[in-house]
């Protein structure tokens, strides 16, 4: 007998998995743990950077004492290089952890996401490309035995490490402030949640239709009390973080209020246990009122901090800007004095003393700017580097003047002026950005894009408004030119008043220019883009003249040309607003002598020019002028 085996289908069951979304409490705990690790890593990076600084200093000392580099110096250089790579890795790990923390905050729908993103951008720029290049060069130089090259490279590396250490310290402070703001917001959210739970319990306590038993009500009250105990711990943590900040926040005294809430909740629980629901409800009402008071106190603190701190920071930034312009003008005066003084003259000693005083003033500006950068996220690391460069050039100028090397001394003084003016422009842009963030309301303009009668709530400027603003500015510049020689006041006070006046004029011109740039694309549709570009270029030239205290006849003439061109542009805009039915287009005969290849080339060239014009380039004033000349030549062609 034959047995036939039939293969039947077989069934298997895979393992069952379940996914549960993390609760808000779990997400907050996870975020707090990540934040603590980030703080620890930044502290470790700062200590490592400090240690590297000491080792570089020691190695530099050894190199100076010896005629040539030996095996011992090479080994020390290798250790420094390795530690520098370890530091890079630590910073990279911190940035990765911060990115994870950002994702957790996104799940929490935190209102501080934008701030944390800006901080993340800053942290990603800590280890600069310059530092990476120096490490590559060092790796090559270790194999060689060039004493001077290694010495110079170590000096550069020391400067970069100094900036890196300061930037890490700054980011740690910004991170602590962000952490403080996050915890305050979380505490407010928790208070709202406790208040809501307590109100629900109050409504259920005397609700005859409720199916809750006495034991259930007691259990609910006990759960709310535990949440309150947790909140009290969080408020203590907020105070601890605040104490770690350099510029501390004003925290309201809520200890008494917290105790009252806990006692009132305890009374409610005891009364519920006894079955005295009406009396329990009164205790709950008191607890709700006290919770609302606590909520108001924290929200008041949050609001005042959000409103007053930016204003305070902006005022500090304005003072720094004024001091920078005074420094630039003082440096210019001193540079002229150096050029007009014989190097063997006894006056040269006084000149060196004046330069030393400017160095002291510059160091005060640096300290103020660095302290401000620990509170203001908009200040990029390049700005702190720029002020370091100013101090470095002042130091070199003093050394050259002491050696009576006038050419190189004045060269360094010129570098100081250029860096100071560049820094003033950068800070002016930051100040404007802060102002916009502080008080710019959302635009409610429903008018057409080229409206000459703008809505008061419309943020889009009209050509007519710009024309009026430029006319007022021209009058102010003319007064400044006439009053330059006959202005009252002497010495430092006169310089400060003049600096304030120049800064205000430059700021006004910059504001008009930026508003004109907003209209540029729209005017381009009417073939006016080239004219607008010329006006913008002239405005930039005038800004440079004003900042450098160089208001000459050419500046005044340029201002008049700008106003005249704005009048023409305004007339063109008005013409375009007329009814299209009343317009007629005259046929014009044109000889087409261009082939198709040339037309394609011309289109490609124009599109590239437009792209270069619209994308802002971060250039020094010298290169900006070169670019302007290039575009002017292109326009003429």
C-alpha positions as CSV (number, residue, x, y, z in Angstrom):
1,X,0.0,0.0,0.0
2,X,1.4,3.4,-1.0
3,X,1.2,6.4,1.3
4,X,0.9,9.7,-0.5
5,X,2.1,12.7,1.6
6,X,0.5,16.0,0.7
7,X,2.3,19.2,1.6
8,X,-0.2,21.5,3.2
9,X,0.4,25.2,3.8
10,X,1.9,25.9,7.2
11,X,1.0,28.9,9.4
12,X,3.4,30.8,11.7
13,X,2.7,33.7,14.0
14,X,5.3,36.4,14.4
15,X,5.9,38.1,17.8
16,X,3.5,40.9,18.6
17,X,5.0,44.3,19.3
18,X,3.3,47.3,20.8
19,X,4.3,51.0,20.6
20,X,3.4,53.5,23.3
21,X,3.9,57.2,22.8
22,X,6.0,58.8,25.6
23,X,3.9,61.0,28.0
24,X,4.7,64.7,28.5
25,X,6.3,63.9,31.9
26,X,8.6,61.3,30.3
27,X,9.6,63.7,27.5
28,X,10.4,66.4,30.0
29,X,12.5,64.1,32.1
30,X,14.3,62.9,29.0
31,X,15.0,66.4,27.9
32,X,16.3,67.4,31.4
33,X,18.7,64.5,31.4
34,X,20.0,65.4,27.9
35,X,20.4,69.1,29.0
36,X,22.4,68.0,32.0
37,X,24.7,65.9,29.8
38,X,25.1,68.8,27.3
39,X,26.1,71.2,30.2
40,X,28.7,68.6,31.4
41,X,30.1,68.1,28.0
42,X,30.5,71.9,27.4
43,X,32.3,72.2,30.8
44,X,34.6,69.4,29.9
45,X,35.4,71.0,26.5
46,X,36.2,74.3,28.2
47,X,38.6,72.6,30.6
48,X,40.3,70.8,27.8
49,X,40.6,74.0,25.8
50,X,42.1,75.7,28.9
51,X,44.6,72.8,29.3
52,X,45.6,73.0,25.6
53,X,46.3,76.8,26.1
54,X,48.7,76.1,28.9
55,X,50.5,73.4,27.0
56,X,50.9,75.6,23.9
57,X,52.3,78.4,26.1
58,X,54.8,76.0,27.7
59,X,55.8,74.6,24.3
60,X,56.3,78.1,22.9
61,X,58.6,78.9,25.9
62,X,60.7,75.8,25.2
63,X,61.0,76.6,21.5
64,X,62.3,80.1,22.3
65,X,64.9,78.8,24.7
66,X,66.4,76.3,22.2
67,X,68.2,76.8,18.9
68,X,66.3,74.1,17.1
69,X,63.3,71.8,17.6
70,X,64.2,68.5,19.2
71,X,62.5,65.1,19.8
72,X,60.9,66.4,23.1
73,X,59.3,69.4,21.4
74,X,57.9,67.3,18.6
75,X,56.3,64.9,21.1
76,X,54.7,67.8,23.0
77,X,53.4,69.2,19.7
78,X,51.9,65.7,18.8
79,X,50.2,65.6,22.2
80,X,48.7,69.1,21.7
81,X,47.5,68.0,18.2
82,X,45.9,64.9,19.6
83,X,44.2,66.9,22.4
84,X,43.0,69.4,19.8
85,X,41.4,66.5,17.8
86,X,39.8,65.2,21.1
87,X,38.3,68.6,21.6
88,X,36.9,68.6,18.1
89,X,35.3,65.2,18.8
90,X,33.8,66.4,22.1
91,X,32.3,69.5,20.5
92,X,30.8,67.3,17.7
93,X,29.3,64.9,20.3
94,X,27.8,67.9,22.2
95,X,26.2,69.2,18.9
96,X,24.7,65.7,18.2
97,X,23.3,65.6,21.7
98,X,21.8,69.1,21.3
99,X,20.2,68.0,18.1
100,X,18.5,65.1,19.9
101,X,17.3,67.5,22.6
102,X,15.8,69.7,19.9
103,X,13.8,66.8,18.5
104,X,12.5,66.1,22.0
105,X,11.4,69.7,22.4
106,X,9.6,69.6,19.1
107,X,7.5,66.7,20.4
108,X,6.7,68.9,23.5
109,X,5.7,71.7,21.1
110,X,8.0,74.1,23.0
111,X,7.6,77.8,22.3
112,X,11.4,78.1,22.5
113,X,12.2,75.9,19.5
114,X,13.4,78.9,17.4
115,X,15.8,80.0,20.2
116,X,17.2,76.5,20.5
117,X,17.6,76.2,16.7
118,X,19.7,79.5,16.7
119,X,21.8,78.1,19.6
120,X,22.3,74.9,17.6
121,X,23.6,77.0,14.7
122,X,26.0,78.8,16.9
123,X,27.3,75.5,18.4
124,X,27.8,74.0,15.0
125,X,30.1,77.0,14.2
126,X,32.3,76.7,17.3
127,X,35.1,74.6,15.7
128,X,35.9,76.9,12.8
129,X,37.4,76.1,9.4
130,X,40.5,78.2,10.3
131,X,41.1,75.9,13.3
132,X,40.9,72.8,11.1
133,X,43.3,74.3,8.6
134,X,45.8,75.1,11.4
135,X,45.6,71.5,12.7
136,X,46.4,70.2,9.2
137,X,49.3,72.6,8.9
138,X,50.6,71.5,12.3
139,X,50.4,67.9,11.3
140,X,52.8,68.6,8.4
141,X,55.1,70.9,10.4
142,X,55.7,68.3,13.1
143,X,57.5,66.2,10.5
144,X,59.7,69.2,9.7
145,X,62.1,71.0,12.0
146,X,61.3,74.6,11.1
147,X,61.4,76.5,14.4
148,X,59.9,79.8,13.2
149,X,57.1,78.3,11.2
150,X,56.0,76.1,14.2
151,X,56.3,79.0,16.6
152,X,54.1,81.2,14.4
153,X,51.6,78.4,13.9
154,X,51.4,77.8,17.7
155,X,50.7,81.5,18.3
156,X,47.9,81.4,15.7
157,X,46.5,78.2,17.3
158,X,46.7,79.8,20.8
159,X,44.6,82.8,19.5
160,X,42.1,80.4,17.9
161,X,41.9,78.4,21.1
162,X,41.3,81.5,23.1
163,X,38.4,82.5,20.9
164,X,37.0,78.9,21.0
165,X,37.2,78.8,24.9
166,X,35.4,82.1,25.1
167,X,32.7,80.9,22.6
168,X,32.2,77.7,24.6
169,X,31.8,79.8,27.8
170,X,29.3,82.0,26.0
171,X,27.3,79.1,24.7
172,X,27.1,77.5,28.1
173,X,25.6,80.8,29.4
174,X,23.1,81.0,26.6
175,X,22.2,77.3,27.1
176,X,21.6,77.9,30.9
177,X,19.4,80.9,30.0
178,X,17.4,78.8,27.5
179,X,17.1,76.0,30.0
180,X,15.8,78.5,32.6
181,X,13.2,79.8,30.1
182,X,12.1,76.2,29.2
183,X,11.6,75.2,32.9
184,X,9.6,78.4,33.6
185,X,7.3,77.6,30.7
186,X,7.0,74.0,31.8
187,X,6.1,75.1,35.4
188,X,3.4,77.4,34.1
189,X,2.0,74.6,31.9
190,X,2.0,72.3,35.0
191,X,0.2,74.9,37.1
192,X,-2.5,75.2,34.5
193,X,-2.9,71.4,34.4
194,X,-3.1,71.3,38.3
195,X,-5.7,74.1,38.2
196,X,-7.8,72.3,35.6
197,X,-7.7,69.0,37.6
198,X,-8.6,70.8,40.8
199,X,-11.6,72.5,39.1
200,X,-12.8,69.2,37.7
201,X,-12.6,67.7,41.2
202,X,-14.5,70.6,42.7
203,X,-17.3,70.1,40.1
204,X,-17.5,66.4,40.7
205,X,-17.5,66.8,44.6
206,X,-21.1,68.1,44.8
207,X,-22.3,66.6,41.5
208,X,-25.3,64.3,42.4
209,X,-25.1,62.6,39.0
210,X,-21.5,61.6,39.5
211,X,-20.8,57.9,40.0
212,X,-17.6,58.6,41.9
213,X,-17.4,57.2,45.4
214,X,-15.8,58.9,48.4
215,X,-12.7,56.8,48.0
216,X,-12.4,57.9,44.3
217,X,-12.6,61.6,45.2
218,X,-10.0,61.2,48.0
219,X,-7.7,59.4,45.5
220,X,-8.1,62.2,42.9
221,X,-7.3,64.9,45.5
222,X,-4.2,62.9,46.6
223,X,-3.0,62.6,43.0
224,X,-3.4,66.4,42.5
225,X,-1.4,67.0,45.8
226,X,1.4,64.8,44.5
227,X,1.5,66.9,41.3
228,X,1.8,70.0,43.4
229,X,4.7,68.5,45.4
230,X,6.4,67.8,42.1
231,X,5.8,71.4,41.0
232,X,7.4,72.7,44.2
233,X,10.6,70.7,43.4
234,X,10.6,72.1,39.8
235,X,10.3,75.7,41.1
236,X,13.3,75.0,43.4
237,X,15.3,73.7,40.4
238,X,14.4,77.0,38.5
239,X,15.9,79.0,41.4
240,X,19.1,76.9,41.3
241,X,19.5,77.4,37.5
242,X,18.9,81.1,38.0
243,X,21.7,81.3,40.6
244,X,24.1,79.8,38.1
245,X,23.4,82.6,35.5
246,X,25.7,85.6,35.3
247,X,22.8,88.0,34.8
248,X,20.1,86.6,37.1
249,X,16.4,86.9,36.5
250,X,14.1,88.4,39.1
251,X,12.1,85.4,40.5
252,X,9.0,86.2,42.6
253,X,8.9,84.8,46.2
254,X,6.2,82.1,46.0
255,X,7.2,79.8,48.9
256,X,4.4,81.0,51.2
257,X,1.8,80.6,48.3
258,X,3.1,77.1,47.5
259,X,2.7,76.1,51.2
260,X,-0.8,77.5,51.3
261,X,-1.9,75.5,48.2
262,X,-0.5,72.2,49.7
263,X,-2.3,72.9,53.1
264,X,-5.6,73.7,51.3
265,X,-5.4,70.5,49.3
266,X,-4.6,68.5,52.4
267,X,-7.6,70.0,54.2
268,X,-9.8,69.1,51.2
269,X,-8.5,65.5,51.3
270,X,-9.2,65.2,55.1
271,X,-12.7,66.6,54.7
272,X,-13.5,64.2,51.8
273,X,-12.3,61.3,53.9
274,X,-14.9,62.4,56.5
275,X,-17.6,62.7,53.9
276,X,-17.9,66.5,54.3
277,X,-18.2,67.4,50.7
278,X,-19.5,71.0,51.1
279,X,-16.6,72.0,53.4
280,X,-14.2,70.2,51.1
281,X,-15.5,72.2,48.2
282,X,-14.6,75.5,50.1
283,X,-11.0,74.3,50.6
284,X,-10.8,73.4,47.0
285,X,-12.1,76.9,46.0
286,X,-9.3,78.4,48.2
287,X,-6.7,76.1,46.5
288,X,-7.9,77.1,43.0
289,X,-7.6,80.9,43.9
290,X,-4.1,80.3,45.3
291,X,-3.1,78.3,42.2
292,X,-4.3,81.2,40.0
293,X,-2.2,83.7,42.1
294,X,0.9,81.5,41.6
295,X,0.2,81.2,37.9
296,X,-0.2,85.0,37.6
297,X,3.1,85.6,39.5
298,X,5.1,83.3,37.1
299,X,3.4,84.6,34.0
300,X,4.1,88.2,35.1
301,X,7.8,87.4,35.6
302,X,7.9,85.7,32.2
303,X,6.2,88.7,30.5
304,X,8.4,91.3,32.2
305,X,11.5,89.3,31.3
306,X,10.5,88.9,27.6
307,X,9.6,92.6,27.3
308,X,12.3,94.4,29.4
309,X,15.4,92.3,28.7
310,X,15.5,92.9,24.9
311,X,15.0,96.7,25.5
312,X,17.8,96.7,28.0
313,X,20.1,94.7,25.6
314,X,19.3,97.0,22.7
315,X,20.3,100.0,24.9
316,X,23.6,98.3,25.8
317,X,24.2,97.6,22.1
318,X,23.5,101.3,21.2
319,X,26.1,102.4,23.8
320,X,28.7,100.0,22.4
321,X,28.0,101.3,18.9
322,X,28.5,104.9,20.1
323,X,31.8,103.9,21.8
324,X,33.0,102.1,18.6
325,X,32.4,105.2,16.5
326,X,34.2,107.4,19.1
327,X,37.1,104.9,19.0
328,X,37.3,105.0,15.2
329,X,37.3,108.8,15.2
330,X,39.9,109.0,17.9
331,X,42.1,106.5,16.1
332,X,41.8,108.6,12.9
333,X,42.8,111.8,14.7
334,X,45.8,110.0,16.3
335,X,46.9,108.5,13.0
336,X,47.0,111.9,11.4
337,X,48.9,113.2,14.4
338,X,51.5,110.4,13.9
339,X,51.9,111.2,10.2
340,X,52.5,114.9,11.0
341,X,54.9,114.3,13.9
342,X,58.7,113.8,13.4
343,X,59.7,110.4,14.9
344,X,62.5,112.0,17.0
345,X,60.1,114.5,18.6
346,X,59.3,114.3,22.4
347,X,55.6,114.4,21.4
348,X,55.9,110.8,20.2
349,X,55.9,109.6,23.8
350,X,52.5,111.3,24.3
351,X,51.2,109.7,21.1
352,X,52.1,106.2,22.4
353,X,50.3,107.0,25.7
354,X,47.2,108.1,23.7
355,X,47.4,104.8,21.7
356,X,47.6,102.9,25.0
357,X,44.5,104.7,26.3
358,X,42.6,103.7,23.1
359,X,43.7,100.1,23.8
360,X,42.1,100.4,27.3
361,X,38.9,101.8,25.8
362,X,38.9,99.0,23.2
363,X,39.2,96.4,25.9
364,X,36.2,97.9,27.8
365,X,34.2,97.7,24.5
366,X,35.3,94.1,24.1
367,X,34.3,93.1,27.6
368,X,30.9,94.8,27.2
369,X,30.2,93.2,23.8
370,X,31.3,89.8,25.2
371,X,29.0,90.1,28.2
372,X,26.1,91.1,25.9
373,X,26.8,88.2,23.5
374,X,26.1,85.8,26.4
375,X,22.5,87.1,26.4
376,X,21.9,87.9,22.7
377,X,21.7,85.0,20.3
378,X,21.9,87.2,17.2
379,X,25.5,88.1,17.9
380,X,27.6,85.8,15.9
381,X,31.0,84.4,17.0
382,X,32.6,86.5,14.1
383,X,31.7,89.7,16.0
384,X,33.7,88.7,19.1
385,X,36.6,87.7,16.8
386,X,36.4,91.1,15.1
387,X,36.8,93.0,18.4
388,X,39.7,90.7,19.3
389,X,41.3,91.6,16.0
390,X,40.9,95.3,16.8
391,X,42.7,94.8,20.2
392,X,45.4,92.8,18.5
393,X,46.1,95.5,15.9
394,X,46.2,98.2,18.6
395,X,48.7,96.2,20.5
396,X,50.9,95.8,17.3
397,X,50.5,99.5,16.5
398,X,51.9,100.4,20.0
399,X,54.9,98.1,19.5
400,X,55.6,99.6,16.0
401,X,55.3,103.2,17.4
402,X,57.6,102.4,20.3
403,X,60.2,101.4,17.6
404,X,59.4,104.6,15.7
405,X,58.3,102.5,12.7
406,X,55.8,105.1,11.5
407,X,54.8,103.4,8.3
408,X,53.9,100.0,9.9
409,X,52.4,101.8,12.9
410,X,50.0,103.8,10.9
411,X,49.2,100.7,8.8
412,X,48.1,99.0,12.0
413,X,46.1,102.0,13.0
414,X,44.3,101.9,9.6
415,X,43.4,98.3,10.3
416,X,41.9,99.3,13.6
417,X,39.7,101.9,11.9
418,X,38.6,99.5,9.2
419,X,37.7,96.7,11.6
420,X,36.0,99.2,13.9
421,X,33.8,100.6,11.1
422,X,33.0,97.1,9.9
423,X,32.1,96.0,13.4
424,X,29.9,99.1,13.8
425,X,28.0,98.2,10.6
426,X,27.5,94.6,11.7
427,X,26.2,95.7,15.1
428,X,23.9,98.2,13.5
429,X,22.3,95.4,11.5
430,X,21.9,93.3,14.6
431,X,20.3,96.2,16.4
432,X,17.8,96.7,13.6
433,X,17.0,93.0,13.5
434,X,16.4,93.1,17.3
435,X,14.1,96.1,16.9
436,X,12.1,94.3,14.2
437,X,11.8,91.2,16.3
438,X,10.7,93.3,19.3
439,X,7.9,95.5,17.9
440,X,7.1,94.6,14.2
441,X,3.4,93.8,14.0
442,X,2.1,91.4,11.3
443,X,1.3,93.1,8.1
444,X,-2.4,93.7,7.5
445,X,-2.0,95.4,4.2
446,X,-4.6,94.4,1.6
447,X,-3.5,97.1,-0.9
448,X,-1.8,96.4,-4.3
449,X,1.9,96.0,-4.2
450,X,2.6,99.4,-5.8
451,X,0.2,101.4,-3.7
452,X,1.1,105.1,-3.1
453,X,-1.5,105.3,-0.3
454,X,-0.4,102.6,2.1
455,X,-2.4,101.3,4.9
456,X,-0.9,102.4,8.3
457,X,-0.6,98.7,9.2
458,X,1.3,97.9,6.0
459,X,5.0,97.1,6.5
460,X,5.7,97.6,2.7
461,X,7.1,101.2,2.1
462,X,5.9,103.3,-0.8
463,X,8.3,105.3,-3.2
464,X,6.6,108.5,-2.0
465,X,7.4,107.8,1.6
466,X,11.0,107.0,0.8
467,X,11.3,110.2,-1.2
468,X,10.1,112.2,1.8
469,X,12.4,110.3,4.2
470,X,15.4,111.0,1.8
471,X,14.6,114.7,1.6
472,X,14.6,115.0,5.4
473,X,17.9,113.1,5.6
474,X,19.5,115.4,3.0
475,X,18.5,118.4,5.2
476,X,20.1,116.8,8.3
477,X,23.3,115.9,6.4
478,X,23.6,119.5,5.1
479,X,23.2,120.8,8.7
480,X,25.8,118.3,9.9
481,X,28.2,119.5,7.2
482,X,27.7,123.2,8.1
483,X,27.8,122.6,11.8
484,X,31.0,120.5,11.7
485,X,33.3,123.4,12.3
486,X,31.1,125.7,14.4
487,X,29.8,123.0,16.8
488,X,30.0,123.9,20.5
489,X,31.8,121.7,23.1
490,X,35.4,120.6,23.5
491,X,37.4,117.4,23.7
492,X,35.8,114.1,24.4
493,X,32.2,115.5,24.8
494,X,32.4,117.1,21.3
495,X,33.6,113.7,19.9
496,X,30.8,111.8,21.6
497,X,28.1,114.2,20.3
498,X,29.5,114.1,16.8
499,X,29.6,110.2,16.9
500,X,26.0,110.0,18.0
501,X,25.0,112.4,15.2
502,X,26.9,110.4,12.5
503,X,25.6,107.1,13.8
504,X,22.0,108.3,13.6
505,X,22.5,109.7,10.0
506,X,24.1,106.4,8.8
507,X,21.3,104.4,10.4
508,X,18.7,106.5,8.7
509,X,20.4,106.1,5.3
510,X,20.7,102.4,5.8
511,X,17.0,102.1,6.7
512,X,15.9,104.0,3.5
513,X,18.3,101.8,1.4
514,X,16.9,98.5,2.8
515,X,13.3,99.7,2.3
516,X,14.2,100.6,-1.3
517,X,15.6,97.1,-1.8
518,X,12.2,95.7,-0.8
519,X,10.6,97.6,-3.7
520,X,13.4,96.7,-6.1
521,X,11.9,93.5,-7.6
522,X,8.5,95.1,-8.1
523,X,10.1,98.1,-9.9
524,X,12.0,95.6,-12.0
525,X,8.8,94.6,-13.7
526,X,8.5,98.1,-15.2
527,X,12.1,98.1,-16.4
528,X,13.3,100.3,-13.5
529,X,15.5,97.8,-11.8
530,X,18.8,99.2,-13.2
531,X,17.9,102.7,-11.9
532,X,17.1,101.4,-8.5
533,X,20.4,99.5,-8.3
534,X,22.3,102.8,-9.1
535,X,20.4,104.6,-6.2
536,X,21.2,101.7,-3.8
537,X,24.9,101.9,-4.8
538,X,25.0,105.6,-4.2
539,X,23.3,105.2,-0.8
540,X,25.9,102.6,0.2
541,X,28.7,105.0,-0.7
542,X,27.1,107.7,1.4
543,X,26.8,105.4,4.4
544,X,30.5,104.7,4.2
545,X,31.3,108.5,4.0
546,X,29.1,109.2,7.0
547,X,30.5,106.4,9.2
548,X,34.0,107.5,8.4
549,X,33.2,111.2,9.2
550,X,33.9,112.1,5.6
551,X,30.9,114.3,4.6
552,X,32.4,116.2,1.7
553,X,30.9,118.2,-1.2
554,X,30.8,114.9,-3.3
555,X,28.7,113.3,-0.6
556,X,26.2,116.3,-0.6
557,X,26.1,116.1,-4.5
558,X,25.4,112.4,-4.4
559,X,22.6,112.9,-1.9
560,X,20.9,115.4,-4.3
561,X,21.3,112.9,-7.2
562,X,19.6,110.2,-5.0
563,X,16.7,112.5,-4.2
564,X,16.3,113.4,-7.9
565,X,16.3,109.8,-9.0
566,X,13.8,108.9,-6.3
567,X,11.5,111.7,-7.6
568,X,11.8,110.1,-11.1
569,X,11.0,106.7,-9.8
570,X,8.0,108.0,-7.9
571,X,6.7,109.6,-11.0
572,X,7.2,106.4,-12.9
573,X,5.3,104.5,-10.2
574,X,2.4,107.0,-10.4
575,X,2.2,106.6,-14.2
576,X,1.9,102.9,-13.8
577,X,-1.1,103.3,-11.4
578,X,-3.1,105.0,-14.2
579,X,-5.9,103.1,-15.9
580,X,-4.5,100.7,-18.5
581,X,-7.4,101.5,-21.0
582,X,-6.1,105.1,-21.4
583,X,-2.6,104.0,-22.4
584,X,-1.4,103.4,-25.9
585,X,1.7,101.7,-27.1
586,X,3.5,103.2,-30.1
587,X,5.0,100.7,-32.6
588,X,8.7,101.0,-32.9
589,X,10.8,99.6,-35.7
590,X,13.9,97.8,-34.5
591,X,16.6,96.2,-36.7
592,X,17.2,92.6,-35.4
593,X,20.9,92.1,-36.1
594,X,21.5,89.5,-33.3
595,X,21.6,85.8,-34.0
596,X,19.9,83.2,-31.7
597,X,23.2,82.1,-30.1
598,X,23.9,85.7,-29.0
599,X,20.4,86.1,-27.6
600,X,20.8,83.0,-25.5
601,X,24.1,84.1,-24.2
602,X,22.7,87.6,-23.3
603,X,19.8,86.0,-21.4
604,X,22.2,83.7,-19.5
605,X,24.5,86.6,-18.7
606,X,21.6,88.8,-17.4
607,X,20.2,86.0,-15.2
608,X,23.6,85.5,-13.6
609,X,24.0,89.2,-13.0
610,X,20.5,89.3,-11.4
611,X,21.4,86.4,-9.1
612,X,24.7,88.1,-8.0
613,X,22.8,91.3,-7.3
614,X,20.0,89.7,-5.3
615,X,22.2,87.4,-3.2
616,X,23.9,89.5,-0.5
617,X,27.7,88.9,-0.3
618,X,29.6,89.4,3.0
619,X,32.5,91.5,1.7
620,X,34.9,94.0,3.1
621,X,34.3,97.7,2.0
622,X,37.3,97.5,-0.5
623,X,35.8,94.5,-2.3
624,X,32.3,96.0,-2.2
625,X,33.6,99.0,-4.2
626,X,35.2,96.6,-6.7
627,X,31.9,94.8,-7.1
628,X,30.0,98.0,-7.5
629,X,32.4,99.2,-10.3
630,X,32.0,95.8,-12.0
631,X,28.2,96.1,-12.1
632,X,28.3,99.7,-13.2
633,X,30.5,98.7,-16.1
634,X,28.1,95.8,-16.9
635,X,25.2,98.3,-16.9
636,X,27.0,100.7,-19.2
637,X,27.8,97.8,-21.6
